[in-house]
Amino acid sequence: MSSATSTTALPSGLGVLTTFPDVLFIPELIFGGLVWILVASSKVPDAMLQGWVMFVSVFCFVMTTILLCLYMGGVHGGSSSWTTLDVICHETAALFYLSAAVLEAYFTYAISGGTLVPAIMTIYQENVAAVVFAFLATLMYVIHKVFSLLRWKSS
């Protein structure tokens, strides 16, 4: 794998899957998809809170998929404005996912109450898993953002 600081241009084609930080697209999609699935499959006692988490997971999943497809298709053509777009997209996704992960963690803590009856235990376990994957997705987006910023600064 090549270093993000050794190359200033965005890769294209299958090179996207072999360069750092662009290889982070894959775990971002996996963790984001898992958050999406877990939140969608759980019962929603608080629609407003869960709605934001759902919006963030779907929005970031679609945005990441589109960026990955555009980079693999070579649409960027080596333009430096695409490195700026890369930074903006990953900064937005990192902030969105951080807010969603914190809200999901708060919601999970709130439903735990004290004693968990079996019906709530399933919801609780799904939400704990969603919290873990939301924080992992946040971490992936933050790492991607930092290395995208380094690439942007060197371009």
Backbone as CSV, one residue per row, in Angstrom:
resi,resn,N_x,N_y,N_z,CA_x,CA_y,CA_z,C_x,C_y,C_z
1,MET,0.844,-1.185,0.000,0.000,0.000,0.000,0.879,1.234,0.000
2,SER,0.478,2.233,-0.726,1.239,3.458,-0.733,0.732,4.391,0.354
3,SER,1.581,5.269,0.756,1.239,6.199,1.826,0.442,7.366,1.268
4,ALA,-0.415,7.931,2.118,-1.225,9.064,1.682,-0.359,10.294,1.461
5,THR,0.756,10.370,2.147,1.606,11.538,1.992,2.548,11.413,0.800
6,SER,2.691,10.203,0.242,3.583,10.037,-0.892,2.895,10.346,-2.218
7,THR,1.588,10.357,-2.232,0.859,10.664,-3.457,-0.091,11.826,-3.201
8,THR,-0.161,12.742,-4.126,-1.047,13.887,-3.949,-2.327,13.728,-4.742
9,ALA,-2.362,12.803,-5.665,-3.547,12.635,-6.504,-4.410,11.503,-5.969
10,LEU,-5.685,11.620,-6.242,-6.603,10.545,-5.892,-6.398,9.397,-6.869
11,PRO,-6.402,8.169,-6.379,-6.242,7.039,-7.294,-7.524,6.798,-8.077
12,SER,-7.411,6.027,-9.121,-8.606,5.654,-9.884,-8.540,4.169,-10.189
13,GLY,-9.658,3.640,-10.634,-9.729,2.214,-10.924,-9.592,1.388,-9.658
14,LEU,-8.981,0.223,-9.791,-8.784,-0.645,-8.637,-7.716,-0.122,-7.690
15,GLY,-7.000,0.925,-8.095,-6.022,1.563,-7.218,-6.659,2.150,-5.973
16,VAL,-7.951,2.420,-6.043,-8.680,2.946,-4.891,-8.656,1.926,-3.759
17,LEU,-8.699,0.651,-4.101,-8.743,-0.400,-3.088,-7.365,-0.805,-2.585
18,THR,-6.310,-0.158,-3.102,-4.960,-0.518,-2.677,-4.202,0.643,-2.047
19,THR,-4.810,1.809,-1.956,-4.118,2.951,-1.371,-4.780,3.355,-0.056
20,PHE,-3.956,3.862,0.829,-4.466,4.368,2.103,-4.589,5.865,1.964
21,PRO,-5.635,6.493,2.320,-6.764,6.106,3.147,-7.969,5.593,2.368
22,ASP,-7.839,5.479,1.038,-9.005,5.128,0.230,-9.499,3.709,0.470
23,VAL,-8.636,2.842,0.961,-9.056,1.481,1.282,-10.062,1.498,2.438
24,LEU,-10.137,2.600,3.174,-11.089,2.717,4.280,-12.536,2.834,3.796
25,PHE,-12.729,3.021,2.494,-14.100,3.015,1.962,-14.807,1.702,2.313
26,ILE,-14.079,0.604,2.271,-14.685,-0.717,2.503,-15.193,-0.848,3.945
27,PRO,-14.354,-0.604,4.991,-14.913,-0.699,6.348,-15.974,0.356,6.632
28,GLU,-15.867,1.522,5.999,-16.913,2.539,6.177,-18.254,2.004,5.684
29,LEU,-18.240,1.360,4.531,-19.473,0.781,3.988,-19.979,-0.375,4.849
30,ILE,-19.072,-1.201,5.325,-19.480,-2.355,6.139,-20.079,-1.893,7.461
31,PHE,-19.354,-1.037,8.200,-19.849,-0.595,9.503,-21.107,0.263,9.360
32,GLY,-21.122,1.128,8.355,-22.306,1.949,8.116,-23.512,1.113,7.741
33,GLY,-23.298,0.104,6.916,-24.385,-0.796,6.549,-24.907,-1.574,7.741
34,LEU,-24.008,-1.981,8.629,-24.444,-2.690,9.831,-25.259,-1.787,10.753
35,VAL,-24.862,-0.525,10.877,-25.652,0.418,11.679,-27.040,0.557,11.063
36,TRP,-27.082,0.734,9.767,-28.338,0.873,9.040,-29.237,-0.338,9.285
37,ILE,-28.691,-1.533,9.140,-29.472,-2.751,9.323,-29.955,-2.901,10.760
38,LEU,-29.073,-2.663,11.718,-29.439,-2.842,13.126,-30.498,-1.844,13.578
39,VAL,-30.360,-0.595,13.151,-31.353,0.407,13.547,-32.677,0.141,12.835
40,ALA,-32.611,-0.262,11.579,-33.845,-0.543,10.832,-34.586,-1.764,11.375
41,SER,-33.859,-2.717,11.921,-34.505,-3.944,12.391,-35.032,-3.847,13.818
42,SER,-34.584,-2.835,14.561,-35.038,-2.734,15.952,-36.366,-1.982,16.026
43,LYS,-37.096,-2.272,17.069,-38.329,-1.530,17.312,-37.944,-0.141,17.763
44,VAL,-38.728,0.833,17.380,-38.362,2.226,17.591,-39.269,2.883,18.626
45,PRO,-38.857,2.857,19.894,-39.649,3.559,20.906,-39.532,5.086,20.783
46,ASP,-38.402,5.585,20.301,-38.199,7.024,20.147,-37.849,7.308,18.683
47,ALA,-38.864,7.623,17.901,-38.683,7.765,16.453,-37.774,8.923,16.072
48,MET,-37.790,10.005,16.845,-36.982,11.166,16.489,-35.487,10.860,16.601
49,LEU,-35.095,10.227,17.685,-33.690,9.885,17.886,-33.225,8.856,16.868
50,GLN,-33.973,7.793,16.737,-33.609,6.728,15.818,-33.684,7.207,14.365
51,GLY,-34.560,8.158,14.094,-34.675,8.700,12.744,-33.400,9.396,12.294
52,TRP,-32.775,10.133,13.201,-31.516,10.814,12.860,-30.426,9.781,12.587
53,VAL,-30.350,8.760,13.413,-29.347,7.719,13.217,-29.581,7.023,11.878
54,MET,-30.818,6.772,11.564,-31.162,6.130,10.295,-30.786,7.032,9.118
55,PHE,-31.117,8.324,9.224,-30.760,9.266,8.157,-29.256,9.288,7.938
56,VAL,-28.497,9.391,9.028,-27.036,9.463,8.922,-26.476,8.199,8.281
57,SER,-26.938,7.047,8.732,-26.388,5.804,8.194,-26.718,5.635,6.713
58,VAL,-27.932,5.971,6.310,-28.310,5.844,4.892,-27.574,6.897,4.056
59,PHE,-27.557,8.146,4.519,-26.895,9.226,3.786,-25.416,8.926,3.582
60,CYS,-24.727,8.537,4.656,-23.291,8.273,4.554,-23.004,7.031,3.721
61,PHE,-23.863,6.025,3.816,-23.691,4.818,2.999,-23.801,5.170,1.517
62,VAL,-24.819,5.933,1.169,-25.014,6.322,-0.236,-23.879,7.233,-0.703
63,MET,-23.501,8.215,0.122,-22.424,9.133,-0.248,-21.108,8.379,-0.455
64,THR,-20.797,7.464,0.437,-19.559,6.691,0.329,-19.583,5.795,-0.899
65,THR,-20.720,5.189,-1.176,-20.840,4.341,-2.366,-20.657,5.152,-3.634
66,ILE,-21.269,6.324,-3.682,-21.130,7.181,-4.865,-19.685,7.633,-5.048
67,LEU,-19.044,8.088,-3.953,-17.641,8.501,-4.049,-16.755,7.352,-4.516
68,LEU,-16.955,6.173,-3.936,-16.151,5.019,-4.323,-16.334,4.704,-5.805
69,CYS,-17.568,4.720,-6.277,-17.828,4.449,-7.700,-17.214,5.516,-8.605
70,LEU,-17.310,6.775,-8.187,-16.725,7.857,-8.978,-15.204,7.736,-9.045
71,TYR,-14.586,7.420,-7.904,-13.130,7.265,-7.887,-12.691,6.055,-8.699
72,MET,-13.427,4.961,-8.572,-13.065,3.763,-9.338,-13.272,3.986,-10.840
73,GLY,-14.246,4.820,-11.186,-14.483,5.136,-12.588,-13.521,6.169,-13.141
74,GLY,-12.728,6.781,-12.279,-11.748,7.772,-12.724,-12.357,9.080,-13.151
75,VAL,-13.531,9.403,-12.632,-14.228,10.623,-13.017,-13.448,11.872,-12.607
76,HIS,-12.698,11.766,-11.529,-11.991,12.941,-10.988,-10.890,13.440,-11.903
77,GLY,-10.291,12.596,-12.694,-9.303,13.016,-13.675,-8.103,13.739,-13.110
78,GLY,-7.759,13.510,-11.855,-6.577,14.130,-11.262,-6.780,15.565,-10.828
79,SER,-7.993,16.051,-10.807,-8.274,17.428,-10.412,-8.111,17.615,-8.905
80,SER,-7.533,18.743,-8.503,-7.331,19.002,-7.074,-8.633,19.348,-6.366
81,SER,-9.658,19.755,-7.111,-10.936,20.050,-6.475,-11.575,18.775,-5.904
82,TRP,-11.221,17.617,-6.451,-11.742,16.358,-5.926,-11.123,16.028,-4.577
83,THR,-9.880,16.433,-4.341,-9.299,16.209,-3.013,-10.013,17.068,-1.976
84,THR,-10.435,18.266,-2.382,-11.218,19.119,-1.484,-12.578,18.482,-1.217
85,LEU,-13.214,17.967,-2.256,-14.499,17.283,-2.089,-14.356,16.075,-1.169
86,ASP,-13.263,15.341,-1.315,-13.000,14.177,-0.474,-12.928,14.578,1.000
87,VAL,-12.224,15.665,1.279,-12.107,16.155,2.657,-13.466,16.596,3.193
88,ILE,-14.209,17.345,2.399,-15.521,17.846,2.836,-16.482,16.691,3.108
89,CYS,-16.512,15.714,2.225,-17.413,14.567,2.405,-17.070,13.776,3.653
90,HIS,-15.791,13.522,3.873,-15.414,12.720,5.036,-15.517,13.517,6.339
91,GLU,-15.319,14.811,6.283,-15.535,15.657,7.468,-17.013,15.645,7.844
92,THR,-17.873,15.818,6.856,-19.320,15.800,7.107,-19.761,14.446,7.657
93,ALA,-19.283,13.381,7.050,-19.659,12.038,7.503,-19.158,11.781,8.923
94,ALA,-17.942,12.235,9.235,-17.402,12.027,10.589,-18.240,12.767,11.628
95,LEU,-18.608,14.008,11.330,-19.434,14.776,12.274,-20.830,14.180,12.412
96,PHE,-21.428,13.798,11.290,-22.751,13.178,11.323,-22.722,11.882,12.135
97,TYR,-21.737,11.034,11.850,-21.677,9.750,12.545,-21.369,9.915,14.030
98,LEU,-20.550,10.902,14.377,-20.291,11.145,15.798,-21.577,11.529,16.513
99,SER,-22.353,12.426,15.906,-23.622,12.819,16.529,-24.585,11.639,16.607
100,ALA,-24.637,10.841,15.562,-25.535,9.686,15.557,-25.100,8.638,16.578
101,ALA,-23.808,8.411,16.699,-23.309,7.417,17.653,-23.592,7.852,19.085
102,VAL,-23.403,9.133,19.368,-23.676,9.629,20.719,-25.169,9.537,21.022
103,LEU,-26.016,9.933,20.077,-27.459,9.823,20.284,-27.906,8.375,20.453
104,GLU,-27.347,7.480,19.666,-27.700,6.065,19.791,-27.226,5.502,21.132
105,ALA,-26.051,5.932,21.585,-25.561,5.492,22.894,-26.452,6.026,24.011
106,TYR,-26.867,7.283,23.904,-27.777,7.858,24.900,-29.106,7.110,24.918
107,PHE,-29.643,6.847,23.738,-30.909,6.123,23.627,-30.793,4.728,24.236
108,THR,-29.688,4.059,23.952,-29.478,2.709,24.479,-29.361,2.735,25.996
109,TYR,-28.668,3.731,26.513,-28.555,3.886,27.963,-29.929,4.170,28.577
110,ALA,-30.720,4.996,27.917,-32.038,5.374,28.446,-33.001,4.188,28.480
111,ILE,-32.955,3.306,27.479,-33.893,2.178,27.485,-33.446,1.066,28.424
112,SER,-32.179,1.103,28.843,-31.729,0.046,29.740,-32.417,0.146,31.088
113,GLY,-32.773,1.376,31.505,-33.508,1.576,32.754,-32.787,0.985,33.933
114,GLY,-33.224,-0.114,34.405,-32.595,-0.805,35.509,-32.725,-2.294,35.296
115,THR,-33.959,-2.724,35.134,-34.206,-4.137,34.872,-34.691,-4.278,33.439
116,LEU,-34.117,-5.218,32.763,-34.483,-5.431,31.367,-35.352,-6.684,31.247
117,VAL,-36.568,-6.488,30.822,-37.448,-7.630,30.551,-37.044,-8.211,29.199
118,PRO,-37.360,-9.466,28.940,-36.910,-10.100,27.687,-37.286,-9.340,26.420
119,ALA,-38.443,-8.703,26.380,-38.853,-7.965,25.172,-37.937,-6.774,24.927
120,ILE,-37.546,-6.096,25.992,-36.661,-4.935,25.856,-35.210,-5.376,25.685
121,MET,-34.858,-6.546,26.175,-33.485,-7.033,26.078,-33.039,-7.177,24.625
122,THR,-33.936,-7.648,23.752,-33.590,-7.779,22.335,-33.342,-6.416,21.716
123,ILE,-34.210,-5.458,21.997,-34.024,-4.092,21.492,-32.710,-3.522,22.025
124,TYR,-32.461,-3.769,23.294,-31.241,-3.266,23.940,-29.995,-3.847,23.274
125,GLN,-29.979,-5.144,23.028,-28.818,-5.780,22.413,-28.588,-5.285,20.986
126,GLU,-29.662,-5.108,20.232,-29.517,-4.570,18.874,-28.958,-3.149,18.914
127,ASN,-29.419,-2.370,19.871,-28.945,-0.998,19.975,-27.507,-0.917,20.477
128,VAL,-27.110,-1.826,21.346,-25.704,-1.871,21.771,-24.818,-2.170,20.569
129,ALA,-25.232,-3.132,19.764,-24.469,-3.451,18.554,-24.436,-2.253,17.604
130,ALA,-25.560,-1.552,17.463,-25.603,-0.368,16.599,-24.664,0.717,17.125
131,VAL,-24.603,0.882,18.441,-23.697,1.877,19.042,-22.251,1.527,18.730
132,VAL,-21.888,0.270,18.910,-20.511,-0.167,18.646,-20.141,0.081,17.187
133,PHE,-21.012,-0.319,16.271,-20.702,-0.133,14.852,-20.753,1.336,14.442
134,ALA,-21.597,2.140,15.093,-21.631,3.575,14.793,-20.324,4.239,15.214
135,PHE,-19.795,3.851,16.371,-18.512,4.417,16.792,-17.365,3.908,15.928
136,LEU,-17.429,2.663,15.467,-16.411,2.159,14.541,-16.483,2.893,13.199
137,ALA,-17.689,3.139,12.713,-17.844,3.904,11.466,-17.309,5.324,11.656
138,THR,-17.598,5.919,12.818,-17.067,7.251,13.109,-15.554,7.240,13.069
139,LEU,-14.947,6.236,13.694,-13.490,6.130,13.703,-12.932,6.006,12.291
140,MET,-13.561,5.186,11.456,-13.093,5.023,10.075,-13.174,6.342,9.307
141,TYR,-14.294,7.054,9.476,-14.444,8.332,8.778,-13.457,9.377,9.297
142,VAL,-13.174,9.372,10.586,-12.211,10.331,11.147,-10.808,10.037,10.613
143,ILE,-10.415,8.770,10.613,-9.094,8.414,10.080,-9.008,8.789,8.604
144,HIS,-10.048,8.481,7.841,-10.065,8.824,6.420,-9.978,10.340,6.232
145,LYS,-10.699,11.071,7.080,-10.688,12.526,6.988,-9.298,13.085,7.261
146,VAL,-8.629,12.588,8.287,-7.297,13.084,8.641,-6.321,12.861,7.502
147,PHE,-6.312,11.656,6.944,-5.390,11.385,5.847,-5.805,12.081,4.554
148,SER,-7.088,12.331,4.370,-7.533,13.128,3.225,-7.079,14.576,3.382
149,LEU,-7.122,15.075,4.620,-6.609,16.430,4.874,-5.117,16.522,4.579
150,LEU,-4.364,15.491,4.960,-2.920,15.487,4.647,-2.695,15.462,3.142
151,ARG,-3.489,14.679,2.425,-3.368,14.630,0.963,-3.743,15.968,0.357
152,TRP,-4.815,16.599,0.881,-5.252,17.889,0.382,-4.181,18.951,0.628
153,LYS,-3.569,18.917,1.805,-2.543,19.905,2.152,-1.320,19.768,1.256
154,SER,-0.974,18.534,0.887,0.212,18.325,0.056,-0.065,18.527,-1.437
155,SER,-1.354,18.700,-1.808,-1.639,18.877,-3.242,-1.582,20.332,-3.644
